[in-house]
Amino acid sequence: MNLTKGDADKIISEGMSYAKLEKHKKAISFFDKALKKDQYKIDALYNKGLSLTKLGKYKEAISCFEKILERDQNHISGLNNLGNSYAALEQIEKAIGFYDKALKIDPHYAPALYNKGLTKIKLGKYDDALSCLNGALEIEPDNTSMIYYKGLVLGKQKRHDDAILCLDKVLQKDPDNYEALFYKANELSELGRHNDAIPVFDKILKGHPKNGTVIYAKARSMAEIGRYDDALVLLAQAISYYGRTIKNWAIKDASFDKLKEDPRFKTVVK
């Protein structure tokens, strides 16, 4: 079947409709139809690459984005998504190389700044990560994902009050963002504000009552304010969900130092 440009564009549009519905296998079948006519059809390659990424098929996605660059080496979103695919495969330095290529084309390209920031977090290079995230936020100041990760980086830098300000901005727009709530509670705990942290943990546990990590974090705060009976009950609950991992945390955790000679604590973690 010979496809006109209009036919190919229509097929790609249909595929994109399925992709929006998260039906990526179906979407790819449409992109492949367009690619039979022209294996270098950039729109089809790009959207196929995105759908493959959603399916976790990063090596196949890389092939799509690389094919785009054979025709257009300055395809900035192709470079960015090539970086994302390598980052997903834990090839971090290679990912950063593609983000840098995108930023060489446009130093203010927010997606590449943001994604480069995320890779710098993985490398533990928090100053670099913060610089990237701040650059991205200058362009997209209301982007809650960028604000969230900035909060995480500030927490890693022990700038707990600043981290809480970022997380509160996220929560103003998305009050039930459980990850933001969890990290806010952790930052409050780092500041010794355990009485403020506990209600935040409780809010998370209303929606996720069996989350062992959150229960454990609440147990730590209870121990820190001297509510040892409550701390032990919570610790036992957390262990019932996550077992040996939680036991190992508790044995090493200074928050439980005043309980470590208590026979009940020894029974719970043995």
PyRosetta script that sets phi, psi and omega in degrees:
from pyrosetta import init, pose_from_sequence

init()
pose = pose_from_sequence("MNLTKGDADKIISEGMSYAKLEKHKKAISFFDKALKKDQYKIDALYNKGLSLTKLGKYKEAISCFEKILERDQNHISGLNNLGNSYAALEQIEKAIGFYDKALKIDPHYAPALYNKGLTKIKLGKYDDALSCLNGALEIEPDNTSMIYYKGLVLGKQKRHDDAILCLDKVLQKDPDNYEALFYKANELSELGRHNDAIPVFDKILKGHPKNGTVIYAKARSMAEIGRYDDALVLLAQAISYYGRTIKNWAIKDASFDKLKEDPRFKTVVK")
pose.set_psi(1, 124.2)
pose.set_omega(1, 177.7)
pose.set_phi(2, -88.1)
pose.set_psi(2, 123.3)
pose.set_omega(2, -179.2)
pose.set_phi(3, -99.9)
pose.set_psi(3, 133.5)
pose.set_omega(3, 169.9)
pose.set_phi(4, -78.2)
pose.set_psi(4, 167.5)
pose.set_omega(4, 177.2)
pose.set_phi(5, -57.8)
pose.set_psi(5, -40.2)
pose.set_omega(5, 179.5)
pose.set_phi(6, -63.7)
pose.set_psi(6, -40.4)
pose.set_omega(6, 177.8)
pose.set_phi(7, -62.8)
pose.set_psi(7, -44.9)
pose.set_omega(7, -179.0)
pose.set_phi(8, -62.7)
pose.set_psi(8, -43.0)
pose.set_omega(8, 179.7)
pose.set_phi(9, -63.5)
pose.set_psi(9, -37.4)
pose.set_omega(9, 179.0)
pose.set_phi(10, -66.4)
pose.set_psi(10, -41.5)
pose.set_omega(10, 179.2)
pose.set_phi(11, -63.7)
pose.set_psi(11, -43.1)
pose.set_omega(11, 178.2)
pose.set_phi(12, -61.7)
pose.set_psi(12, -41.2)
pose.set_omega(12, 178.9)
pose.set_phi(13, -61.4)
pose.set_psi(13, -40.0)
pose.set_omega(13, 176.9)
pose.set_phi(14, -63.6)
pose.set_psi(14, -43.2)
pose.set_omega(14, 178.0)
pose.set_phi(15, -60.7)
pose.set_psi(15, -41.3)
pose.set_omega(15, 179.3)
pose.set_phi(16, -64.1)
pose.set_psi(16, -32.7)
pose.set_omega(16, 177.4)
pose.set_phi(17, -64.0)
pose.set_psi(17, -41.6)
pose.set_omega(17, 177.4)
pose.set_phi(18, -67.7)
pose.set_psi(18, -37.2)
pose.set_omega(18, 179.1)
pose.set_phi(19, -62.4)
pose.set_psi(19, -38.9)
pose.set_omega(19, 178.1)
pose.set_phi(20, -62.7)
pose.set_psi(20, -27.9)
pose.set_omega(20, 177.7)
pose.set_phi(21, -87.7)
pose.set_psi(21, 7.6)
pose.set_omega(21, -178.3)
pose.set_phi(22, 65.3)
pose.set_psi(22, 21.6)
pose.set_omega(22, 175.3)
pose.set_phi(23, -97.1)
pose.set_psi(23, 74.2)
pose.set_omega(23, -167.4)
pose.set_phi(24, -75.9)
pose.set_psi(24, -32.8)
pose.set_omega(24, 176.6)
pose.set_phi(25, -63.0)
pose.set_psi(25, -43.9)
pose.set_omega(25, 177.4)
pose.set_phi(26, -63.8)
pose.set_psi(26, -42.4)
pose.set_omega(26, 179.9)
pose.set_phi(27, -59.1)
pose.set_psi(27, -44.0)
pose.set_omega(27, -177.8)
pose.set_phi(28, -62.1)
pose.set_psi(28, -34.5)
pose.set_omega(28, 179.3)
pose.set_phi(29, -61.5)
pose.set_psi(29, -33.9)
pose.set_omega(29, 177.1)
pose.set_phi(30, -73.5)
pose.set_psi(30, -42.1)
pose.set_omega(30, 178.7)
pose.set_phi(31, -62.2)
pose.set_psi(31, -37.2)
pose.set_omega(31, 179.0)
pose.set_phi(32, -65.6)
pose.set_psi(32, -35.2)
pose.set_omega(32, 176.5)
pose.set_phi(33, -60.5)
pose.set_psi(33, -43.7)
pose.set_omega(33, 179.4)
pose.set_phi(34, -66.3)
pose.set_psi(34, -34.6)
pose.set_omega(34, -177.5)
pose.set_phi(35, -75.0)
pose.set_psi(35, -18.2)
pose.set_omega(35, 174.3)
pose.set_phi(36, -65.2)
pose.set_psi(36, -33.2)
pose.set_omega(36, 178.3)
pose.set_phi(37, -75.2)
pose.set_psi(37, -41.1)
pose.set_omega(37, -176.8)
pose.set_phi(38, -148.5)
pose.set_psi(38, 104.5)
pose.set_omega(38, -175.1)
pose.set_phi(39, -66.4)
pose.set_psi(39, -12.5)
pose.set_omega(39, 178.3)
pose.set_phi(40, -108.7)
pose.set_psi(40, 21.0)
pose.set_omega(40, 178.7)
pose.set_phi(41, -65.9)
pose.set_psi(41, 107.1)
pose.set_omega(41, -168.1)
pose.set_phi(42, -62.7)
pose.set_psi(42, -43.7)
pose.set_omega(42, -179.5)
pose.set_phi(43, -60.8)
pose.set_psi(43, -40.1)
pose.set_omega(43, -180.0)
pose.set_phi(44, -69.0)
pose.set_psi(44, -43.2)
pose.set_omega(44, 178.4)
pose.set_phi(45, -62.2)
pose.set_psi(45, -44.1)
pose.set_omega(45, -176.8)
pose.set_phi(46, -63.6)
pose.set_psi(46, -48.4)
pose.set_omega(46, -178.1)
pose.set_phi(47, -71.1)
pose.set_psi(47, -31.7)
pose.set_omega(47, 173.2)
pose.set_phi(48, -64.2)
pose.set_psi(48, -42.2)
pose.set_omega(48, 177.8)
pose.set_phi(49, -59.5)
pose.set_psi(49, -42.3)
pose.set_omega(49, 178.6)
pose.set_phi(50, -63.3)
pose.set_psi(50, -43.7)
pose.set_omega(50, -179.9)
pose.set_phi(51, -66.2)
pose.set_psi(51, -39.6)
pose.set_omega(51, 176.7)
pose.set_phi(52, -62.1)
pose.set_psi(52, -37.3)
pose.set_omega(52, 176.7)
pose.set_phi(53, -61.2)
pose.set_psi(53, -43.9)
pose.set_omega(53, 179.4)
pose.set_phi(54, -62.3)
pose.set_psi(54, -29.3)
pose.set_omega(54, 179.1)
pose.set_phi(55, -87.0)
pose.set_psi(55, 0.7)
pose.set_omega(55, -179.9)
pose.set_phi(56, 77.0)
pose.set_psi(56, 15.0)
pose.set_omega(56, 179.6)
pose.set_phi(57, -96.3)
pose.set_psi(57, 72.2)
pose.set_omega(57, -169.4)
pose.set_phi(58, -70.7)
pose.set_psi(58, -35.9)
pose.set_omega(58, 180.0)
pose.set_phi(59, -66.1)
pose.set_psi(59, -39.2)
pose.set_omega(59, 177.1)
pose.set_phi(60, -68.2)
pose.set_psi(60, -37.0)
pose.set_omega(60, 177.3)
pose.set_phi(61, -62.6)
pose.set_psi(61, -41.7)
pose.set_omega(61, 179.0)
pose.set_phi(62, -57.5)
pose.set_psi(62, -41.2)
pose.set_omega(62, 178.6)
pose.set_phi(63, -59.5)
pose.set_psi(63, -40.5)
pose.set_omega(63, 178.9)
pose.set_phi(64, -63.8)
pose.set_psi(64, -49.0)
pose.set_omega(64, -176.7)
pose.set_phi(65, -67.6)
pose.set_psi(65, -35.9)
pose.set_omega(65, 178.0)
pose.set_phi(66, -65.4)
pose.set_psi(66, -35.5)
pose.set_omega(66, 179.3)
pose.set_phi(67, -66.2)
pose.set_psi(67, -36.6)
pose.set_omega(67, 175.9)
pose.set_phi(68, -60.1)
pose.set_psi(68, -44.2)
pose.set_omega(68, -175.9)
pose.set_phi(69, -70.6)
pose.set_psi(69, -20.3)
pose.set_omega(69, 173.7)
pose.set_phi(70, -62.9)
pose.set_psi(70, -31.9)
pose.set_omega(70, -179.3)
pose.set_phi(71, -95.8)
pose.set_psi(71, -31.3)
pose.set_omega(71, -177.2)
pose.set_phi(72, -143.3)
pose.set_psi(72, 92.8)
pose.set_omega(72, -175.7)
pose.set_phi(73, -68.9)
pose.set_psi(73, -11.9)
pose.set_omega(73, 178.6)
pose.set_phi(74, -104.6)
pose.set_psi(74, 20.2)
pose.set_omega(74, 178.0)
pose.set_phi(75, -72.5)
pose.set_psi(75, 97.0)
pose.set_omega(75, -165.4)
pose.set_phi(76, -66.4)
pose.set_psi(76, -39.3)
pose.set_omega(76, 179.4)
pose.set_phi(77, -73.5)
pose.set_psi(77, -27.4)
pose.set_omega(77, 173.4)
pose.set_phi(78, -66.2)
pose.set_psi(78, -43.1)
pose.set_omega(78, 176.2)
pose.set_phi(79, -60.5)
pose.set_psi(79, -44.4)
pose.set_omega(79, -179.2)
pose.set_phi(80, -61.7)
pose.set_psi(80, -44.8)
pose.set_omega(80, -177.8)
pose.set_phi(81, -75.3)
pose.set_psi(81, -26.3)
pose.set_omega(81, 171.0)
pose.set_phi(82, -63.9)
pose.set_psi(82, -41.6)
pose.set_omega(82, 174.6)
pose.set_phi(83, -59.8)
pose.set_psi(83, -43.1)
pose.set_omega(83, 179.7)
pose.set_phi(84, -61.7)
pose.set_psi(84, -40.2)
pose.set_omega(84, -179.0)
pose.set_phi(85, -66.4)
pose.set_psi(85, -42.0)
pose.set_omega(85, 177.3)
pose.set_phi(86, -67.1)
pose.set_psi(86, -36.4)
pose.set_omega(86, 177.5)
pose.set_phi(87, -62.6)
pose.set_psi(87, -40.1)
pose.set_omega(87, 179.0)
pose.set_phi(88, -64.3)
pose.set_psi(88, -27.9)
pose.set_omega(88, 177.1)
pose.set_phi(89, -89.0)
pose.set_psi(89, 9.3)
pose.set_omega(89, 179.2)
pose.set_phi(90, 65.6)
pose.set_psi(90, 21.3)
pose.set_omega(90, 173.3)
pose.set_phi(91, -95.5)
pose.set_psi(91, 73.1)
pose.set_omega(91, -165.7)
pose.set_phi(92, -66.5)
pose.set_psi(92, -45.9)
pose.set_omega(92, -178.1)
pose.set_phi(93, -63.7)
pose.set_psi(93, -37.3)
pose.set_omega(93, 177.6)
pose.set_phi(94, -65.2)
pose.set_psi(94, -40.6)
pose.set_omega(94, 177.9)
pose.set_phi(95, -59.8)
pose.set_psi(95, -47.1)
pose.set_omega(95, -179.0)
pose.set_phi(96, -59.9)
pose.set_psi(96, -36.6)
pose.set_omega(96, 178.2)
pose.set_phi(97, -58.7)
pose.set_psi(97, -39.5)
pose.set_omega(97, 179.4)
pose.set_phi(98, -74.9)
pose.set_psi(98, -36.1)
pose.set_omega(98, 174.5)
pose.set_phi(99, -61.5)
pose.set_psi(99, -40.8)
pose.set_omega(99, 179.5)
pose.set_phi(100, -64.5)
pose.set_psi(100, -36.9)
pose.set_omega(100, 176.5)
pose.set_phi(101, -63.5)
pose.set_psi(101, -41.1)
pose.set_omega(101, 177.6)
pose.set_phi(102, -63.7)
pose.set_psi(102, -41.5)
pose.set_omega(102, -177.9)
pose.set_phi(103, -73.5)
pose.set_psi(103, -21.6)
pose.set_omega(103, 174.2)
pose.set_phi(104, -69.0)
pose.set_psi(104, -33.7)
pose.set_omega(104, 176.9)
pose.set_phi(105, -72.5)
pose.set_psi(105, -44.2)
pose.set_omega(105, 179.9)
pose.set_phi(106, -144.3)
pose.set_psi(106, 101.3)
pose.set_omega(106, -178.6)
pose.set_phi(107, -61.5)
pose.set_psi(107, -14.7)
pose.set_omega(107, -178.4)
pose.set_phi(108, -108.0)
pose.set_psi(108, 22.6)
pose.set_omega(108, 179.5)
pose.set_phi(109, -79.5)
pose.set_psi(109, 102.5)
pose.set_omega(109, -170.2)
pose.set_phi(110, -59.4)
pose.set_psi(110, -43.0)
pose.set_omega(110, -179.2)
pose.set_phi(111, -57.9)
pose.set_psi(111, -41.0)
pose.set_omega(111, -179.6)
pose.set_phi(112, -70.6)
pose.set_psi(112, -37.6)
pose.set_omega(112, 176.0)
pose.set_phi(113, -61.4)
pose.set_psi(113, -45.4)
pose.set_omega(113, -179.7)
pose.set_phi(114, -62.7)
pose.set_psi(114, -50.0)
pose.set_omega(114, -177.2)
pose.set_phi(115, -67.3)
pose.set_psi(115, -35.8)
pose.set_omega(115, 175.0)
pose.set_phi(116, -62.9)
pose.set_psi(116, -39.6)
pose.set_omega(116, 176.6)
pose.set_phi(117, -58.7)
pose.set_psi(117, -41.6)
pose.set_omega(117, 179.8)
pose.set_phi(118, -64.6)
pose.set_psi(118, -38.9)
pose.set_omega(118, 178.6)
pose.set_phi(119, -67.7)
pose.set_psi(119, -34.8)
pose.set_omega(119, 178.1)
pose.set_phi(120, -66.5)
pose.set_psi(120, -32.4)
pose.set_omega(120, 174.9)
pose.set_phi(121, -62.1)
pose.set_psi(121, -45.2)
pose.set_omega(121, 180.0)
pose.set_phi(122, -59.7)
pose.set_psi(122, -32.4)
pose.set_omega(122, -179.7)
pose.set_phi(123, -84.6)
pose.set_psi(123, -4.6)
pose.set_omega(123, -178.5)
pose.set_phi(124, 74.8)
pose.set_psi(124, 17.6)
pose.set_omega(124, 179.3)
pose.set_phi(125, -96.4)
pose.set_psi(125, 80.2)
pose.set_omega(125, -167.9)
pose.set_phi(126, -73.6)
pose.set_psi(126, -32.6)
pose.set_omega(126, 176.5)
pose.set_phi(127, -64.0)
pose.set_psi(127, -44.6)
pose.set_omega(127, 178.0)
pose.set_phi(128, -63.5)
pose.set_psi(128, -42.5)
pose.set_omega(128, -179.8)
pose.set_phi(129, -60.3)
pose.set_psi(129, -44.2)
pose.set_omega(129, -179.0)
pose.set_phi(130, -64.2)
pose.set_psi(130, -39.4)
pose.set_omega(130, 178.4)
pose.set_phi(131, -60.9)
pose.set_psi(131, -45.1)
pose.set_omega(131, 179.0)
pose.set_phi(132, -64.0)
pose.set_psi(132, -45.9)
pose.set_omega(132, -177.7)
pose.set_phi(133, -65.8)
pose.set_psi(133, -39.8)
pose.set_omega(133, 176.8)
pose.set_phi(134, -62.9)
pose.set_psi(134, -39.1)
pose.set_omega(134, 177.3)
pose.set_phi(135, -63.1)
pose.set_psi(135, -41.6)
pose.set_omega(135, 178.5)
pose.set_phi(136, -66.1)
pose.set_psi(136, -38.5)
pose.set_omega(136, -178.4)
pose.set_phi(137, -71.9)
pose.set_psi(137, -23.5)
pose.set_omega(137, 173.5)
pose.set_phi(138, -63.8)
pose.set_psi(138, -29.0)
pose.set_omega(138, -178.7)
pose.set_phi(139, -90.9)
pose.set_psi(139, -38.8)
pose.set_omega(139, -179.0)
pose.set_phi(140, -127.6)
pose.set_psi(140, 74.5)
pose.set_omega(140, -171.8)
pose.set_phi(141, -65.5)
pose.set_psi(141, -17.5)
pose.set_omega(141, -178.1)
pose.set_phi(142, -103.6)
pose.set_psi(142, 11.1)
pose.set_omega(142, -178.0)
pose.set_phi(143, -75.3)
pose.set_psi(143, 108.5)
pose.set_omega(143, -172.5)
pose.set_phi(144, -68.3)
pose.set_psi(144, -29.6)
pose.set_omega(144, 177.2)
pose.set_phi(145, -65.2)
pose.set_psi(145, -41.4)
pose.set_omega(145, 178.8)
pose.set_phi(146, -65.7)
pose.set_psi(146, -41.6)
pose.set_omega(146, 179.6)
pose.set_phi(147, -64.4)
pose.set_psi(147, -40.9)
pose.set_omega(147, 179.6)
pose.set_phi(148, -59.6)
pose.set_psi(148, -49.9)
pose.set_omega(148, -178.3)
pose.set_phi(149, -69.3)
pose.set_psi(149, -30.3)
pose.set_omega(149, 173.5)
pose.set_phi(150, -62.2)
pose.set_psi(150, -41.3)
pose.set_omega(150, 176.9)
pose.set_phi(151, -60.3)
pose.set_psi(151, -41.5)
pose.set_omega(151, 178.3)
pose.set_phi(152, -63.0)
pose.set_psi(152, -42.0)
pose.set_omega(152, -179.8)
pose.set_phi(153, -64.7)
pose.set_psi(153, -43.9)
pose.set_omega(153, 179.0)
pose.set_phi(154, -60.6)
pose.set_psi(154, -37.1)
pose.set_omega(154, 175.8)
pose.set_phi(155, -62.7)
pose.set_psi(155, -42.9)
pose.set_omega(155, 178.1)
pose.set_phi(156, -61.8)
pose.set_psi(156, -28.9)
pose.set_omega(156, 179.4)
pose.set_phi(157, -87.8)
pose.set_psi(157, 9.1)
pose.set_omega(157, 179.8)
pose.set_phi(158, 66.5)
pose.set_psi(158, 20.3)
pose.set_omega(158, 176.7)
pose.set_phi(159, -96.1)
pose.set_psi(159, 68.5)
pose.set_omega(159, -167.4)
pose.set_phi(160, -66.3)
pose.set_psi(160, -40.1)
pose.set_omega(160, 179.0)
pose.set_phi(161, -63.1)
pose.set_psi(161, -42.8)
pose.set_omega(161, 178.2)
pose.set_phi(162, -65.2)
pose.set_psi(162, -37.7)
pose.set_omega(162, 178.0)
pose.set_phi(163, -61.2)
pose.set_psi(163, -43.7)
pose.set_omega(163, 179.9)
pose.set_phi(164, -62.7)
pose.set_psi(164, -38.4)
pose.set_omega(164, 177.7)
pose.set_phi(165, -59.7)
pose.set_psi(165, -43.0)
pose.set_omega(165, 178.0)
pose.set_phi(166, -63.8)
pose.set_psi(166, -47.2)
pose.set_omega(166, -177.5)
pose.set_phi(167, -65.1)
pose.set_psi(167, -34.0)
pose.set_omega(167, 176.3)
pose.set_phi(168, -65.4)
pose.set_psi(168, -34.7)
pose.set_omega(168, 176.3)
pose.set_phi(169, -63.6)
pose.set_psi(169, -40.4)
pose.set_omega(169, 176.6)
pose.set_phi(170, -63.2)
pose.set_psi(170, -44.7)
pose.set_omega(170, -176.1)
pose.set_phi(171, -70.9)
pose.set_psi(171, -23.2)
pose.set_omega(171, 174.2)
pose.set_phi(172, -63.0)
pose.set_psi(172, -36.5)
pose.set_omega(172, -179.5)
pose.set_phi(173, -89.8)
pose.set_psi(173, -27.5)
pose.set_omega(173, -175.9)
pose.set_phi(174, -140.2)
pose.set_psi(174, 79.8)
pose.set_omega(174, -173.1)
pose.set_phi(175, -61.0)
pose.set_psi(175, -22.0)
pose.set_omega(175, -177.9)
pose.set_phi(176, -104.2)
pose.set_psi(176, 21.9)
pose.set_omega(176, 176.0)
pose.set_phi(177, -73.9)
pose.set_psi(177, 99.8)
pose.set_omega(177, -170.3)
pose.set_phi(178, -68.0)
pose.set_psi(178, -31.6)
pose.set_omega(178, 177.8)
pose.set_phi(179, -67.0)
pose.set_psi(179, -42.7)
pose.set_omega(179, 178.3)
pose.set_phi(180, -64.7)
pose.set_psi(180, -39.8)
pose.set_omega(180, 177.4)
pose.set_phi(181, -62.2)
pose.set_psi(181, -43.5)
pose.set_omega(181, -178.2)
pose.set_phi(182, -62.9)
pose.set_psi(182, -46.0)
pose.set_omega(182, -178.5)
pose.set_phi(183, -71.1)
pose.set_psi(183, -30.3)
pose.set_omega(183, 174.7)
pose.set_phi(184, -64.4)
pose.set_psi(184, -45.5)
pose.set_omega(184, 179.1)
pose.set_phi(185, -60.6)
pose.set_psi(185, -40.2)
pose.set_omega(185, 178.2)
pose.set_phi(186, -64.2)
pose.set_psi(186, -40.6)
pose.set_omega(186, 178.9)
pose.set_phi(187, -65.8)
pose.set_psi(187, -39.4)
pose.set_omega(187, 175.7)
pose.set_phi(188, -61.3)
pose.set_psi(188, -40.9)
pose.set_omega(188, 178.2)
pose.set_phi(189, -62.9)
pose.set_psi(189, -41.0)
pose.set_omega(189, 179.2)
pose.set_phi(190, -60.8)
pose.set_psi(190, -29.9)
pose.set_omega(190, 178.3)
pose.set_phi(191, -85.6)
pose.set_psi(191, 1.6)
pose.set_omega(191, -177.8)
pose.set_phi(192, 78.2)
pose.set_psi(192, 12.6)
pose.set_omega(192, -177.7)
pose.set_phi(193, -93.9)
pose.set_psi(193, 62.1)
pose.set_omega(193, -173.2)
pose.set_phi(194, -69.5)
pose.set_psi(194, -33.3)
pose.set_omega(194, 177.9)
pose.set_phi(195, -65.9)
pose.set_psi(195, -26.3)
pose.set_omega(195, 175.0)
pose.set_phi(196, -83.0)
pose.set_psi(196, -32.4)
pose.set_omega(196, -178.4)
pose.set_phi(197, -70.4)
pose.set_psi(197, -38.5)
pose.set_omega(197, -173.2)
pose.set_phi(198, -58.5)
pose.set_psi(198, -45.6)
pose.set_omega(198, 177.7)
pose.set_phi(199, -62.9)
pose.set_psi(199, -29.2)
pose.set_omega(199, 177.4)
pose.set_phi(200, -69.6)
pose.set_psi(200, -43.5)
pose.set_omega(200, 174.8)
pose.set_phi(201, -59.0)
pose.set_psi(201, -40.4)
pose.set_omega(201, -179.2)
pose.set_phi(202, -62.4)
pose.set_psi(202, -38.2)
pose.set_omega(202, 179.4)
pose.set_phi(203, -63.3)
pose.set_psi(203, -40.6)
pose.set_omega(203, 177.8)
pose.set_phi(204, -64.4)
pose.set_psi(204, -43.8)
pose.set_omega(204, -174.8)
pose.set_phi(205, -69.1)
pose.set_psi(205, -19.7)
pose.set_omega(205, 173.6)
pose.set_phi(206, -62.8)
pose.set_psi(206, -38.1)
pose.set_omega(206, 179.6)
pose.set_phi(207, -91.4)
pose.set_psi(207, -24.6)
pose.set_omega(207, -176.5)
pose.set_phi(208, -134.5)
pose.set_psi(208, 69.0)
pose.set_omega(208, -171.6)
pose.set_phi(209, -65.7)
pose.set_psi(209, -15.8)
pose.set_omega(209, -177.6)
pose.set_phi(210, -110.5)
pose.set_psi(210, 20.3)
pose.set_omega(210, 179.2)
pose.set_phi(211, -79.7)
pose.set_psi(211, 103.7)
pose.set_omega(211, -174.3)
pose.set_phi(212, -62.8)
pose.set_psi(212, -33.7)
pose.set_omega(212, -179.5)
pose.set_phi(213, -66.1)
pose.set_psi(213, -41.7)
pose.set_omega(213, -179.8)
pose.set_phi(214, -69.9)
pose.set_psi(214, -40.7)
pose.set_omega(214, 178.4)
pose.set_phi(215, -61.4)
pose.set_psi(215, -42.1)
pose.set_omega(215, 178.6)
pose.set_phi(216, -62.7)
pose.set_psi(216, -44.2)
pose.set_omega(216, -179.9)
pose.set_phi(217, -62.0)
pose.set_psi(217, -39.4)
pose.set_omega(217, 177.3)
pose.set_phi(218, -66.0)
pose.set_psi(218, -39.2)
pose.set_omega(218, 178.1)
pose.set_phi(219, -59.1)
pose.set_psi(219, -41.6)
pose.set_omega(219, 178.2)
pose.set_phi(220, -58.8)
pose.set_psi(220, -46.2)
pose.set_omega(220, -179.3)
pose.set_phi(221, -65.6)
pose.set_psi(221, -38.8)
pose.set_omega(221, 177.0)
pose.set_phi(222, -61.0)
pose.set_psi(222, -42.4)
pose.set_omega(222, 178.8)
pose.set_phi(223, -64.5)
pose.set_psi(223, -38.7)
pose.set_omega(223, -177.6)
pose.set_phi(224, -65.3)
pose.set_psi(224, -29.4)
pose.set_omega(224, 179.5)
pose.set_phi(225, -98.7)
pose.set_psi(225, 11.8)
pose.set_omega(225, 174.0)
pose.set_phi(226, 84.1)
pose.set_psi(226, 10.6)
pose.set_omega(226, 177.6)
pose.set_phi(227, -92.0)
pose.set_psi(227, 73.9)
pose.set_omega(227, -168.5)
pose.set_phi(228, -71.4)
pose.set_psi(228, -37.4)
pose.set_omega(228, 179.0)
pose.set_phi(229, -61.9)
pose.set_psi(229, -46.3)
pose.set_omega(229, 178.3)
pose.set_phi(230, -62.4)
pose.set_psi(230, -40.1)
pose.set_omega(230, -180.0)
pose.set_phi(231, -60.7)
pose.set_psi(231, -43.1)
pose.set_omega(231, -179.3)
pose.set_phi(232, -65.9)
pose.set_psi(232, -40.5)
pose.set_omega(232, 177.9)
pose.set_phi(233, -61.2)
pose.set_psi(233, -46.0)
pose.set_omega(233, -179.6)
pose.set_phi(234, -65.7)
pose.set_psi(234, -40.0)
pose.set_omega(234, 179.5)
pose.set_phi(235, -62.4)
pose.set_psi(235, -42.3)
pose.set_omega(235, 177.8)
pose.set_phi(236, -62.7)
pose.set_psi(236, -39.1)
pose.set_omega(236, 177.7)
pose.set_phi(237, -63.3)
pose.set_psi(237, -46.6)
pose.set_omega(237, -179.4)
pose.set_phi(238, -59.8)
pose.set_psi(238, -42.2)
pose.set_omega(238, -180.0)
pose.set_phi(239, -65.4)
pose.set_psi(239, -34.0)
pose.set_omega(239, 179.9)
pose.set_phi(240, -63.7)
pose.set_psi(240, -23.9)
pose.set_omega(240, 179.4)
pose.set_phi(241, -95.2)
pose.set_psi(241, -39.1)
pose.set_omega(241, -172.8)
pose.set_phi(242, -119.3)
pose.set_psi(242, 2.3)
pose.set_omega(242, 169.3)
pose.set_phi(243, 54.0)
pose.set_psi(243, -129.6)
pose.set_omega(243, -170.5)
pose.set_phi(244, -59.3)
pose.set_psi(244, -34.0)
pose.set_omega(244, 179.6)
pose.set_phi(245, -57.7)
pose.set_psi(245, -48.1)
pose.set_omega(245, -179.1)
pose.set_phi(246, -67.3)
pose.set_psi(246, -39.4)
pose.set_omega(246, 178.6)
pose.set_phi(247, -58.6)
pose.set_psi(247, -45.1)
pose.set_omega(247, 180.0)
pose.set_phi(248, -63.2)
pose.set_psi(248, -40.3)
pose.set_omega(248, 176.7)
pose.set_phi(249, -59.8)
pose.set_psi(249, -49.0)
pose.set_omega(249, -173.4)
pose.set_phi(250, -64.1)
pose.set_psi(250, -40.4)
pose.set_omega(250, -178.4)
pose.set_phi(251, -59.6)
pose.set_psi(251, -35.1)
pose.set_omega(251, -177.0)
pose.set_phi(252, -93.3)
pose.set_psi(252, -9.4)
pose.set_omega(252, -169.2)
pose.set_phi(253, -82.8)
pose.set_psi(253, 121.8)
pose.set_omega(253, -179.6)
pose.set_phi(254, -65.4)
pose.set_psi(254, -20.2)
pose.set_omega(254, 178.6)
pose.set_phi(255, -61.4)
pose.set_psi(255, -25.0)
pose.set_omega(255, -178.3)
pose.set_phi(256, -102.1)
pose.set_psi(256, 13.4)
pose.set_omega(256, -175.8)
pose.set_phi(257, -55.6)
pose.set_psi(257, -39.5)
pose.set_omega(257, -177.6)
pose.set_phi(258, -75.6)
pose.set_psi(258, -5.7)
pose.set_omega(258, 178.7)
pose.set_phi(259, -106.5)
pose.set_psi(259, -10.4)
pose.set_omega(259, -167.5)
pose.set_phi(260, -68.2)
pose.set_psi(260, -18.7)
pose.set_omega(260, 174.3)
pose.set_phi(261, -94.9)
pose.set_psi(261, -3.0)
pose.set_omega(261, 178.6)
pose.set_phi(262, -73.1)
pose.set_psi(262, 127.4)
pose.set_omega(262, -179.6)
pose.set_phi(263, -56.4)
pose.set_psi(263, -32.8)
pose.set_omega(263, -179.8)
pose.set_phi(264, -65.0)
pose.set_psi(264, -40.7)
pose.set_omega(264, 178.3)
pose.set_phi(265, -63.7)
pose.set_psi(265, -44.5)
pose.set_omega(265, -179.0)
pose.set_phi(266, -62.3)
pose.set_psi(266, -35.8)
pose.set_omega(266, 178.8)
pose.set_phi(267, -67.7)
pose.set_psi(267, -42.7)
pose.set_omega(267, -176.5)
pose.set_phi(268, -64.3)
pose.set_psi(268, -39.9)
pose.set_omega(268, -171.9)
pose.set_phi(269, -98.5)
pose.set_psi(269, -0.6)
pose.set_omega(269, -175.4)
pose.set_phi(270, -69.3)
pose.dump_pdb("model.pdb")
